[in-house]
């Protein structure tokens, strides 16, 4: 039963995010806004304790979420054969760019923390 309460709260946060995006025409997906709302709400300990069993249950089965991706890759194998080198290049460059931006932001935060 505790996991069901946590899943309900997660779905409510997602629905709230979706509703806010539709009302405000915000330029981001509703689930992302719901995630940000949940992140802010998790500062409240009773809510955190309620959501924790659901989060742990979902994380325990996280690998199942990759099955559809694997099926999609197998379905479009001919496209990977045709565009594989370009896809690999894009993945490597975007990963490197993401790591570089993350390192830059971390350095900025650490520098700000040492000054303040």
OpenMM code with the backbone's topology and positions (N, CA, C; nanometers):
from openmm import Vec3, app, unit

residues = "UNK UNK UNK UNK UNK UNK UNK UNK UNK UNK UNK UNK UNK UNK UNK UNK UNK UNK UNK UNK UNK UNK UNK UNK UNK UNK UNK UNK UNK UNK UNK UNK UNK UNK UNK UNK UNK UNK UNK UNK UNK UNK UNK UNK UNK UNK UNK UNK UNK UNK UNK UNK UNK UNK UNK UNK UNK UNK UNK UNK UNK UNK UNK UNK UNK UNK UNK UNK UNK UNK UNK UNK UNK UNK UNK UNK UNK UNK UNK UNK UNK UNK UNK UNK UNK UNK UNK UNK UNK UNK UNK UNK UNK UNK UNK UNK UNK UNK UNK UNK UNK UNK UNK UNK UNK UNK UNK UNK UNK UNK UNK UNK UNK UNK UNK UNK".split()
positions = [
    Vec3(0.0803, -0.1204, 0.0000),
    Vec3(0.0000, 0.0000, 0.0000),
    Vec3(0.0848, 0.1272, 0.0000),
    Vec3(0.1993, 0.1306, 0.0715),
    Vec3(0.2808, 0.2537, 0.0698),
    Vec3(0.3305, 0.2879, -0.0708),
    Vec3(0.3616, 0.1830, -0.1505),
    Vec3(0.4096, 0.2103, -0.2858),
    Vec3(0.2999, 0.2740, -0.3705),
    Vec3(0.1765, 0.2321, -0.3488),
    Vec3(0.0641, 0.2877, -0.4245),
    Vec3(0.0429, 0.4355, -0.3918),
    Vec3(0.0593, 0.4712, -0.2650),
    Vec3(0.0478, 0.6128, -0.2269),
    Vec3(0.1567, 0.6965, -0.2943),
    Vec3(0.2788, 0.6429, -0.2942),
    Vec3(0.3890, 0.7145, -0.3572),
    Vec3(0.3691, 0.7308, -0.5073),
    Vec3(0.3242, 0.6236, -0.5740),
    Vec3(0.2968, 0.6331, -0.7181),
    Vec3(0.1862, 0.7341, -0.7462),
    Vec3(0.0860, 0.7376, -0.6589),
    Vec3(-0.0223, 0.8349, -0.6752),
    Vec3(0.0314, 0.9767, -0.6675),
    Vec3(0.1193, 1.0020, -0.5714),
    Vec3(0.1772, 1.1364, -0.5588),
    Vec3(0.2641, 1.1716, -0.6787),
    Vec3(0.3387, 1.0739, -0.7296),
    Vec3(0.4201, 1.0993, -0.8494),
    Vec3(0.3323, 1.1326, -0.9696),
    Vec3(0.2233, 1.0592, -0.9853),
    Vec3(0.1319, 1.0859, -1.0971),
    Vec3(0.0593, 1.2192, -1.0807),
    Vec3(0.0273, 1.2555, -0.9575),
    Vec3(-0.0356, 1.3858, -0.9336),
    Vec3(0.0605, 1.4983, -0.9713),
    Vec3(0.1888, 1.4830, -0.9351),
    Vec3(0.2877, 1.5848, -0.9716),
    Vec3(0.3000, 1.5954, -1.1232),
    Vec3(0.2983, 1.4821, -1.1918),
    Vec3(0.3062, 1.4845, -1.3379),
    Vec3(0.1818, 1.5518, -1.3972),
    Vec3(0.0643, 1.5185, -1.3440),
    Vec3(-0.0594, 1.5792, -1.3933),
    Vec3(-0.0614, 1.7296, -1.3677),
    Vec3(-0.0136, 1.7717, -1.2509),
    Vec3(-0.0057, 1.9153, -1.2218),
    Vec3(0.0881, 1.9861, -1.3194),
    Vec3(0.2020, 1.9241, -1.3459),
    Vec3(0.2956, 1.9817, -1.4421),
    Vec3(0.2326, 1.9930, -1.5799),
    Vec3(0.1628, 1.8888, -1.6221),
    Vec3(0.0958, 1.8905, -1.7527),
    Vec3(-0.0106, 2.0001, -1.7585),
    Vec3(-0.0878, 2.0119, -1.6510),
    Vec3(-0.1918, 2.1149, -1.6468),
    Vec3(-0.1312, 2.2553, -1.6505),
    Vec3(-0.0249, 2.2768, -1.5747),
    Vec3(0.0395, 2.4090, -1.5735),
    Vec3(0.0978, 2.4448, -1.7099),
    Vec3(0.1569, 2.3477, -1.7763),
    Vec3(0.2127, 2.3738, -1.9094),
    Vec3(0.1022, 2.4108, -2.0069),
    Vec3(-0.0095, 2.3396, -1.9993),
    Vec3(-0.1201, 2.3695, -2.0909),
    Vec3(-0.1837, 2.5051, -2.0600),
    Vec3(-0.1912, 2.5401, -1.9321),
    Vec3(-0.2504, 2.6687, -1.8954),
    Vec3(-0.1596, 2.7858, -1.9291),
    Vec3(-0.0309, 2.7698, -1.9064),
    Vec3(0.0624, 2.8801, -1.9247),
    Vec3(0.1355, 2.8777, -2.0588),
    Vec3(0.1169, 2.7709, -2.1357),
    Vec3(0.1875, 2.7532, -2.2634),
    Vec3(0.3391, 2.7620, -2.2442),
    Vec3(0.3856, 2.7063, -2.1333),
    Vec3(0.5293, 2.7055, -2.1039),
    Vec3(0.6031, 2.6196, -2.2075),
    Vec3(0.7240, 2.6595, -2.2445),
    Vec3(0.7968, 2.5878, -2.3505),
    Vec3(0.8754, 2.4664, -2.2991),
    Vec3(0.8129, 2.3846, -2.2147),
    Vec3(0.8786, 2.2634, -2.1695),
    Vec3(0.7725, 2.1559, -2.1480),
    Vec3(0.8117, 2.0307, -2.1505),
    Vec3(0.7134, 1.9231, -2.1333),
    Vec3(0.6511, 1.9234, -1.9938),
    Vec3(0.5260, 1.8851, -1.9870),
    Vec3(0.4551, 1.8793, -1.8601),
    Vec3(0.5214, 1.7896, -1.7566),
    Vec3(0.5666, 1.6690, -1.7962),
    Vec3(0.6332, 1.5844, -1.6966),
    Vec3(0.7598, 1.6477, -1.6386),
    Vec3(0.8291, 1.7299, -1.7161),
    Vec3(0.9489, 1.7963, -1.6642),
    Vec3(0.9095, 1.8984, -1.5578),
    Vec3(0.8041, 1.9742, -1.5847),
    Vec3(0.7566, 2.0698, -1.4845),
    Vec3(0.7050, 1.9962, -1.3621),
    Vec3(0.6369, 1.8838, -1.3820),
    Vec3(0.5923, 1.8017, -1.2695),
    Vec3(0.7086, 1.7516, -1.1873),
    Vec3(0.8163, 1.7136, -1.2552),
    Vec3(0.9366, 1.6686, -1.1852),
    Vec3(0.9945, 1.7819, -1.1014),
    Vec3(0.9967, 1.9015, -1.1553),
    Vec3(1.0477, 2.0164, -1.0795),
    Vec3(0.9587, 2.0472, -0.9596),
    Vec3(0.8272, 2.0337, -0.9777),
    Vec3(0.7356, 2.0527, -0.8653),
    Vec3(0.7609, 1.9478, -0.7569),
    Vec3(0.7799, 1.8224, -0.8003),
    Vec3(0.8065, 1.7156, -0.7039),
    Vec3(0.9392, 1.7389, -0.6330),
    Vec3(1.0383, 1.7857, -0.7079),
    Vec3(1.1681, 1.8140, -0.6469),
    Vec3(1.1543, 1.9178, -0.5356),
    Vec3(1.0763, 2.0215, -0.5625),
    Vec3(1.0541, 2.1236, -0.4591),
    Vec3(0.9743, 2.0663, -0.3422),
    Vec3(0.8757, 1.9825, -0.3711),
    Vec3(0.7903, 1.9265, -0.2656),
    Vec3(0.8648, 1.8248, -0.1796),
    Vec3(0.9689, 1.7629, -0.2340),
    Vec3(1.0417, 1.6611, -0.1587),
    Vec3(1.1232, 1.7188, -0.0427),
    Vec3(1.1269, 1.8493, -0.0319),
    Vec3(1.1939, 1.9107, 0.0835),
    Vec3(1.1111, 1.8884, 0.2109),
    Vec3(0.9843, 1.8546, 0.1926),
    Vec3(0.8942, 1.8285, 0.3048),
    Vec3(0.9056, 1.6808, 0.3410),
    Vec3(0.9536, 1.6499, 0.4602),
    Vec3(0.9865, 1.5127, 0.5014),
    Vec3(0.8691, 1.4142, 0.4924),
    Vec3(0.7470, 1.4498, 0.5352),
    Vec3(0.6374, 1.3518, 0.5241),
    Vec3(0.6107, 1.3093, 0.3786),
    Vec3(0.6225, 1.4023, 0.2863),
    Vec3(0.6022, 1.3682, 0.1457),
    Vec3(0.7171, 1.2799, 0.0972),
    Vec3(0.8368, 1.3129, 0.1375),
    Vec3(0.9548, 1.2344, 0.0989),
    Vec3(0.9413, 1.0902, 0.1474),
    Vec3(0.8941, 1.0719, 0.2699),
    Vec3(0.8764, 0.9374, 0.3246),
    Vec3(0.7668, 0.8602, 0.2518),
    Vec3(0.6676, 0.9304, 0.1995),
    Vec3(0.5596, 0.8650, 0.1266),
    Vec3(0.6033, 0.8233, -0.0131),
    Vec3(0.6834, 0.9055, -0.0778),
    Vec3(0.7253, 0.8786, -0.2159),
    Vec3(0.8405, 0.7776, -0.2214),
    Vec3(0.9182, 0.7661, -0.1160),
    Vec3(1.0383, 0.6814, -0.1176),
    Vec3(1.0117, 0.5364, -0.1574),
    Vec3(0.9089, 0.4671, -0.1046),
    Vec3(0.8886, 0.3278, -0.1465),
    Vec3(0.8598, 0.3145, -0.2966),
    Vec3(0.7852, 0.4083, -0.3510),
    Vec3(0.7559, 0.4035, -0.4945),
    Vec3(0.8812, 0.4292, -0.5762),
    Vec3(0.9613, 0.5244, -0.5331),
    Vec3(1.0843, 0.5559, -0.6056),
    Vec3(1.1800, 0.4373, -0.6024),
    Vec3(1.1925, 0.3738, -0.4877),
    Vec3(1.2816, 0.2579, -0.4780),
    Vec3(1.2310, 0.1428, -0.5637),
    Vec3(1.0995, 0.1229, -0.5655),
    Vec3(1.0417, 0.0175, -0.6495),
    Vec3(1.0640, 0.0432, -0.7971),
    Vec3(1.0471, 0.1680, -0.8387),
    Vec3(1.0702, 0.2022, -0.9798),
    Vec3(1.2175, 0.1882, -1.0167),
    Vec3(1.3044, 0.2315, -0.9285),
    Vec3(1.4476, 0.2210, -0.9566),
    Vec3(1.4942, 0.0760, -0.9636),
    Vec3(1.4312, -0.0109, -0.8862),
    Vec3(1.4690, -0.1522, -0.8885),
    Vec3(1.4406, -0.2154, -1.0250),
    Vec3(1.3429, -0.1597, -1.0976),
    Vec3(1.3047, -0.2145, -1.2274),
    Vec3(1.3356, -0.1180, -1.3418),
    Vec3(1.4296, -0.0293, -1.3201),
    Vec3(1.4642, 0.0716, -1.4196),
    Vec3(1.5105, 0.0107, -1.5514),
    Vec3(1.5788, -0.1012, -1.5443),
    Vec3(1.6307, -0.1627, -1.6674),
    Vec3(1.5190, -0.2024, -1.7629),
    Vec3(1.3988, -0.2287, -1.7129),
    Vec3(1.2873, -0.2639, -1.8009),
    Vec3(1.2495, -0.1490, -1.8941),
    Vec3(1.2800, -0.0260, -1.8545),
    Vec3(1.2462, 0.0884, -1.9381),
    Vec3(1.3326, 0.0942, -2.0639),
    Vec3(1.4427, 0.0194, -2.0665),
    Vec3(1.5285, 0.0193, -2.1835),
    Vec3(1.4861, -0.0835, -2.2874),
    Vec3(1.3912, -0.1701, -2.2551),
    Vec3(1.3457, -0.2721, -2.3500),
    Vec3(1.2846, -0.2083, -2.4749),
    Vec3(1.1946, -0.1104, -2.4627),
    Vec3(1.1397, -0.0505, -2.5849),
    Vec3(1.2465, 0.0133, -2.6741),
    Vec3(1.3477, 0.0717, -2.6128),
    Vec3(1.4563, 0.1317, -2.6907),
    Vec3(1.5297, 0.0235, -2.7682),
    Vec3(1.5576, -0.0873, -2.7044),
    Vec3(1.6247, -0.1982, -2.7724),
    Vec3(1.5427, -0.2540, -2.8864),
    Vec3(1.4131, -0.2639, -2.8657),
    Vec3(1.3250, -0.3119, -2.9731),
    Vec3(1.3231, -0.2123, -3.0880),
    Vec3(1.3206, -0.0839, -3.0553),
    Vec3(1.3241, 0.0182, -3.1601),
    Vec3(1.4518, 0.0130, -3.2411),
    Vec3(1.5628, -0.0096, -3.1749),
    Vec3(1.6907, -0.0206, -3.2456),
    Vec3(1.6877, -0.1404, -3.3391),
    Vec3(1.6377, -0.2522, -3.2916),
    Vec3(1.6327, -0.3723, -3.3751),
    Vec3(1.5361, -0.3548, -3.4921),
    Vec3(1.4297, -0.2804, -3.4708),
    Vec3(1.3319, -0.2574, -3.5766),
    Vec3(1.3907, -0.1708, -3.6875),
    Vec3(1.4734, -0.0759, -3.6522),
    Vec3(1.5296, 0.0182, -3.7496),
    Vec3(1.6781, -0.0057, -3.7718),
    Vec3(1.7182, -0.1299, -3.7724),
    Vec3(1.8584, -0.1645, -3.7895),
    Vec3(1.9144, -0.1152, -3.9223),
    Vec3(1.8306, -0.1123, -4.0255),
    Vec3(1.8769, -0.0641, -4.1560),
    Vec3(1.9175, 0.0832, -4.1502),
    Vec3(1.8481, 0.1618, -4.0681),
    Vec3(1.8844, 0.3040, -4.0536),
    Vec3(2.0173, 0.3195, -3.9804),
    Vec3(2.0409, 0.2319, -3.8851),
    Vec3(2.1686, 0.2372, -3.8140),
    Vec3(2.2813, 0.2008, -3.9089),
    Vec3(2.2561, 0.1044, -3.9972),
    Vec3(2.3574, 0.0705, -4.0970),
    Vec3(2.3861, 0.1866, -4.1904),
    Vec3(2.2813, 0.2613, -4.2235),
    Vec3(2.2967, 0.3733, -4.3169),
    Vec3(2.3557, 0.4977, -4.2511),
    Vec3(2.3093, 0.5274, -4.1301),
    Vec3(2.3505, 0.6520, -4.0633),
    Vec3(2.4315, 0.6275, -3.9368),
    Vec3(2.4818, 0.5065, -3.9165),
    Vec3(2.5474, 0.4692, -3.7916),
    Vec3(2.6658, 0.5560, -3.7542),
    Vec3(2.7513, 0.5875, -3.8524),
    Vec3(2.8704, 0.6682, -3.8223),
    Vec3(2.8296, 0.8084, -3.7792),
    Vec3(2.7318, 0.8648, -3.8481),
    Vec3(2.6853, 0.9994, -3.8109),
    Vec3(2.6182, 0.9988, -3.6738),
    Vec3(2.5379, 0.8934, -3.6478),
    Vec3(2.4741, 0.8822, -3.5165),
    Vec3(2.5786, 0.8715, -3.4052),
    Vec3(2.6791, 0.7899, -3.4291),
    Vec3(2.7853, 0.7738, -3.3302),
    Vec3(2.8571, 0.9063, -3.3059),
    Vec3(2.8835, 0.9797, -3.4128),
    Vec3(2.9494, 1.1090, -3.4001),
    Vec3(2.8646, 1.2060, -3.3180),
    Vec3(2.7354, 1.2091, -3.3465),
    Vec3(2.6456, 1.2992, -3.2727),
    Vec3(2.6396, 1.2600, -3.1255),
    Vec3(2.6304, 1.1301, -3.0970),
    Vec3(2.6238, 1.0845, -2.9580),
    Vec3(2.7518, 1.1210, -2.8838),
    Vec3(2.8666, 1.0977, -2.9458),
    Vec3(2.9946, 1.1274, -2.8802),
    Vec3(3.0103, 1.2776, -2.8578),
    Vec3(2.9791, 1.3575, -2.9602),
    Vec3(2.9929, 1.5028, -2.9453),
    Vec3(2.8956, 1.5598, -2.8420),
    Vec3(2.7702, 1.5138, -2.8445),
    Vec3(2.6736, 1.5675, -2.7482),
    Vec3(2.7069, 1.5240, -2.6062),
    Vec3(2.7588, 1.4028, -2.5899),
    Vec3(2.8007, 1.3584, -2.4570),
    Vec3(2.9187, 1.4424, -2.4081),
    Vec3(3.0148, 1.4652, -2.4946),
    Vec3(3.1287, 1.5489, -2.4578),
    Vec3(3.0866, 1.6902, -2.4237),
    Vec3(2.9956, 1.7452, -2.5022),
    Vec3(2.9458, 1.8800, -2.4749),
    Vec3(2.8719, 1.8837, -2.3413),
    Vec3(2.7896, 1.7832, -2.3145),
    Vec3(2.7179, 1.7767, -2.1871),
    Vec3(2.8128, 1.7674, -2.0691),
    Vec3(2.9176, 1.6867, -2.0828),
    Vec3(3.0173, 1.6757, -1.9763),
    Vec3(3.0915, 1.8073, -1.9560),
    Vec3(3.1256, 1.8739, -2.0659),
    Vec3(3.1976, 2.0007, -2.0550),
    Vec3(3.1121, 2.1073, -1.9871),
    Vec3(2.9852, 2.1154, -2.0246),
    Vec3(2.8959, 2.2146, -1.9624),
    Vec3(2.8764, 2.1831, -1.8148),
    Vec3(2.8607, 2.0547, -1.7824),
    Vec3(2.8451, 2.0147, -1.6427),
    Vec3(2.9686, 2.0521, -1.5609),
    Vec3(3.0865, 2.0271, -1.6155),
    Vec3(3.2104, 2.0622, -1.5461),
    Vec3(3.2213, 2.2129, -1.5283),
    Vec3(3.1829, 2.2885, -1.6301),
    Vec3(3.1893, 2.4344, -1.6230),
    Vec3(3.0950, 2.4872, -1.5155),
    Vec3(2.9724, 2.4331, -1.5104),
    Vec3(2.8755, 2.4763, -1.4090),
    Vec3(2.9240, 2.4384, -1.2692),
    Vec3(2.9793, 2.3187, -1.2550),
    Vec3(3.0315, 2.2766, -1.1251),
    Vec3(3.1449, 2.3681, -1.0800),
    Vec3(3.2345, 2.4008, -1.1711),
    Vec3(3.3441, 2.4926, -1.1359),
    Vec3(3.2910, 2.6280, -1.0919),
    Vec3(3.1889, 2.6770, -1.1643),
    Vec3(3.1313, 2.8068, -1.1287),
    Vec3(3.0688, 2.8022, -0.9897),
    Vec3(2.9960, 2.6947, -0.9592),
    Vec3(2.9349, 2.6826, -0.8269),
    Vec3(3.0396, 2.6677, -0.7185),
    Vec3(3.1420, 2.5889, -0.7430),
    Vec3(3.2469, 2.5716, -0.6426),
    Vec3(3.3229, 2.7011, -0.6189),
    Vec3(3.3492, 2.7755, -0.7250),
    Vec3(3.4187, 2.9040, -0.7102),
    Vec3(3.3319, 3.0015, -0.6312),
    Vec3(3.2030, 3.0014, -0.6585),
    Vec3(3.1116, 3.0891, -0.5866),
    Vec3(3.1028, 3.0513, -0.4402),
    Vec3(3.1066, 2.9211, -0.4131),
    Vec3(3.0976, 2.8733, -0.2749),
    Vec3(3.2218, 2.9099, -0.1952),
    Vec3(3.3394, 2.9016, -0.2579),
    Vec3(3.4624, 2.9343, -0.1861),
    Vec3(3.4744, 3.0844, -0.1614),
    Vec3(3.4185, 3.1656, -0.2500),
    Vec3(3.4214, 3.3103, -0.2299),
    Vec3(3.3249, 3.3545, -0.1232),
    Vec3(3.2072, 3.2885, -0.1176),
    Vec3(3.1016, 3.3334, -0.0264),
    Vec3(3.1082, 3.2646, 0.0996),
] * unit.nanometer
topology = app.Topology()
chain = topology.addChain("A")
for resn in residues:
    res = topology.addResidue(resn, chain)
    for name in ("N", "CA", "C"):
        topology.addAtom(name, app.Element.getBySymbol(name[0]), res)
